[in-house]
Amino acid sequence: MMGTFLYLLRELLGRMRARSLLLFGLSVLLVLVFLGIFSSFFLLGPTQDPGGFRFAEGSEIMVFLSPQASADRIDAIYLDVREWEDVRRVNYSSAPPSEETEETSVGGSLLVSSASAADATLLGDRLASIDGVIDIEVQRESSSTSVTLSMPARLGLLGGLALTAFGSLLVARIAFRDLLDEFAAELSVMRVSGAPERSIHVPILALGLLVGLLACLLLVVAMYVAHVSAVTHHPAGGLSAAAGLLQSDRILVASLLSLLLALIMGGLAGLLGVSLALPRSAPR
């Protein structure tokens, strides 16, 4: 059975001509675009940091501490600010060494992340009033890391999904029809020799699945390359679009769901090919 399957699949691939190859390639491209549009729902939108907070949820405030403040005072400020409800997290950075003495002064700075953008102004005023703080600087997190899809954009993507899905199946049907026309004589000989219909249909279905799997493979490679590039060149999350590329878990979810959809699309294309290979009843 496996030998027959591999033989027929190899024969089908070998019978492809320029027109058939072009049509199957176009079908792969349309499935790739379909999967890409689907994956954009995961790759666009606000990303999350490892702590579960959205990058663009709030703002960061740089708090400069007085070099005259004692280490105990700085520890007290750090521990106190960390407990505030409107503070998401606090990071302390020590002051750089003095050029003259090459010794590190106490001072330093605190990087305070607010829980929301609305709290940033009030939080800044509150931090500035602390004894031992000499200056603050509010650093708004880049809104480019929060790419939200409007309703028209979502509807446009859904429309693109429908069009590419229909287009890929239509092109696949034409491609299978041309290929099976080239293979019609062999199919007739197989039927006359008593070959079961299942042995003919399975390779055709497998060819459709190959179309979907090839498109999925291309998409996964593209997303992986884009993810590596995004992490390398935008480690802080400063993407103007597709901020989800910074998160490996989103890439994994998009890849797995794309594989499922690719199998479904390829299976549907293969079933269209099988329907074209069914024996036609002779006219009476």
N, C-alpha and C positions, 0 to 999 in steps of 0.2 A: 504493500500500500504506500509506504513512504517513498519507495523507488519510483512508483508511478507519479506520485505527487511532485517530486523533484524534477522528474523528466518533463512533465507537462508545464511546470512553472518555468523551467529553463527554455522550453520551446516557445512559450508565450513571450518571454523576454527577447528571445532571439528573432521573433517575427516582427518586432517593432520596427517600423520605418520612420523616416524623418517626421512625417505628419503625426504619427502616433506618439513618438518621443516628445514632440513639441506640445501636444495636448496633455500628455501625462505630466510633463514638466510644469505646464500652466496650472494643472490641477494641484500639484504639490505647492506651487507658489500661492494659490488661493487659500489652500488649507493653512499654509504658514501665516498668511495675513489674518485669517480667521483666528488662529491661536494667538497671534500677537495682539489682536484687539481684545481678546478675552483676557490675556495676561495683563493688559494695561489697567484693568480694574484692580489688580493687586499691586502694580508697580507705581501707580499714581496715587496721590493722597498722602496725608500726614504719616510720617514714619514714627517709630518709637525707639527710645533708647533702651539699653538693657534693663533699666529699672522700671520700665513700663510706662514712662512719661513721653508724651509727644514733644518732639523737638521745638515746635513752634508754639507750645502752649503758653510760655511765659517769656520773661526776659532775664538777662544775667546782669548783675550789678557788681562792679569791681569796687571793693571797699579798701581804701588805703589806710593802713594803721600807722600811728605815730611811732617813730623810732625810739622815743623816750618811754613808750609803754613797756611795762615789765612783762616777762614771759607769763607770769600768773595772770596778769590782766588780760593778755591776749587769749589765753586759754579760757578765761571766764567769758570773754566776748564770743568766742567760737562756740562754746557749749550753750550759751544763752540763745544765740541767733539760731542755732540748729534746732531748737525746740519750738520756734515760732511756727504757727499754723500756716502762715502765708509764705513760708520758705520751703522750697522743694529739696534743695541740698546745698551744702556749704563745703568749699574746698579752700584750704589754707596754703599760701605760698610764702616761703620765707624771703626776706629781703636779700638782694645780691650782695656779695662781699664788697666792702669799701675799697676803692682803688688805692687809697693811701695806706690803710692798715691791713688790707686783705683779710679782714675779719667781718663776719656777718653780723649786722646790727639786728636787734630784736624785731621791730617793725613788721614789715611784710604786708601782705594783702589777703583779703578774703574774696573769693568768687562766690557770690550768693545768687542762686537761681530761684526766681519767684515762682509760686505755684500757678500764676496766671498773669497774662499781660496787664489785666486791669489792676492787679495788686502792685505792679512795679513802682508806680509813682509814690504811693503811700509807703511802700516798703523802703524806698530810697530815702524818703524824709525821716523815717524812723531810724534807719541805719546811720544817717548823718548826725543825728542827735546823740549818739552814743559817745561817751567820754573815751578818748583814745583813738577816735576816727578823725583823720585830718581831711579826707576828701572821698567822694564817691563818683563813679562813672557808670551810667546806665548803658548797657550794651544790648540793644534790641536784637533778639535772635532773628536771623534771616527768614523772612516770610517765604523765601523760595523753597524751604524745606517742607512747607505745608502746601501741597498742591491739591486743592480740592476740585472735584468735578462738579460742574453745574448741571442742572437738570437737562438743558439742551445738549450739553456734551455727552451725558449719559445716554440720552435718546439717540444721539448721533452714533455713538459706539454700538448701541444695540442694533441700529439700522445697518451699520457696517457688518456686524456679525451675521445678520440675516442675509445680506447681499452676498457676502463672501461664501457663506455656507451653500446657498443656492447655486451660486456661480461655480463653485468647485465640483458639486455633484453633477451639474449640467455638463461641464467640460469633461468630467470623468466618464459620463455616459457616452459622449461622442467618441472619446478616446477608446473605450472598450468596444464600441460598435465597429470602429475602423480596424482595431486589432483582431476582433473575432471574424470579421470579413476575410482577413488574410488567413485565418486559421480554420475557416469553415470546412475545407476539404478534410483536414485531419480529424475534426470533430465528427464528421460523417463516417469516416473509416472506423473510429473508435466505437461509435454507436452500433455500426453494423457488426463489429467483432464482439459485441456483447458487453462492452465496458459499462459499469454502472454510472448513472448520472452523477452520483456523489463524487466519483473520482475526477470528473470533469469540472464540477462546480467549486470544489475546495481550492484548487490552484488559482482560479479566477478571483475567489474571495480573498485569498492570500495576497494577490497582486494589489487589490484595493487597500488591504491593511498596510502593505509596504508604502503606499502613497502617504497614508496618514503618519506612519512611523518616521518616514524620511523628513516630512515637514516638522514633526515634533523634535527630531534630532537637531535640525537646523535652528529651531527656536531655542532649544536648551543651550546650544553652543553660543548663540548670540547673546542670550541673557547672562551666561557665565562670563563671557568676555566683557560685557557691559558692566557687570558687577565688579569684576576685578579692576576695571578702569575707574569706576566710581569710587571704590574704596581707596585706590592708589592716589587719585587726583583730588578727591573730595573727602578726606577722612573725617572732617568735622560735619559732614552732612550738608554742604553748601550747594546742592544741586538745584538748578532752577526748575527742573521737571523730573518726573520719574524718580522721586526720592526713595521709593521702595527698593530700588536697585542697591541701596546701601545695606539692606537687611537680607541675610542669607536665608532666614526662615520664610520670608515672602517669596524668594526665588524658588525655594524648595516646594512650597505649596503651589505656586503657579506652574512649576514643571510637572508635578504629579497630576494636577487637574488637566493640564494641557495634554499629557499622555493619555488620559482617559478620553478626552474629547477627540484626540487624534485617532484613537482606536474606533470610536463611534463613527467619525466621519469616514475613515477608511473602510470600516465595515459596511456602511451605507453605500459607498462607491462600489465596493465589491459585489454587494447584492444587486446593484443596478447592472453590473456586468453579468452576473449569473442569470438575471432575467432575460438578457439579450441572448444568452447561450442556450436557453430552453428550446427543446425541439418544437418546431412549428407543425401544427396539424395540417395534413394535406387538404387542399380545397376539394370539396365534393362536386 
